[in-house]
């Protein structure tokens, strides 16, 4: 969909980010803990969009 060149650039970016310790998501830095929320199950999400 994006083309080979764009896809390769995105993959390279994620590989580079994966080597940086400040870009990893630890249990202490996860959105669930920081926002104080619990993710919905797939069934709950689908029910919320009337599917």
N, C-alpha and C positions, 0 to 999 in steps of 0.2 A: 504494500500500500504506500509506503514512504519512499521506496526505492532502495537499491543496494547501498548507495553511498550514505544516505541518511541513516539507514539501519546500522551500518558499520560504525558511524560516528556515535550513535546512541549507545551501542554496545561498548565502545571504547570508553565513553564517559562513565558508564556503570562499573566497568572494570577498574578504572582509576579511582572512583569513589569508594569501591570496596577495599582499597588498600589504605584508606584514611581512617584512623581510629575515631575521629570526631564525627564521622558520617555513619557510624554503625548505630543501630537502635538497640539499646540495652533495656532491660526490664524497668530500670529507673527512668528512662527517657521515652518510654513508649507513650503514644497518644492516649491509650486507654487509661494509664495511670495519671498522666498529666492533666487530662480533661475530666477524670473521674467518671468515665462512662464504661458500659459493658457493650461490646458489639452485639448486634442482633444476629440471630440465626438466619440462614437463607430463607427458611419458611416465614419468619417474622418480617423480613425485608419484602418478600414477595406479597405478603398479605397487606403490607403498608402501601403497595403500589397497585393494589386491586388485581393481582394476577392469581 
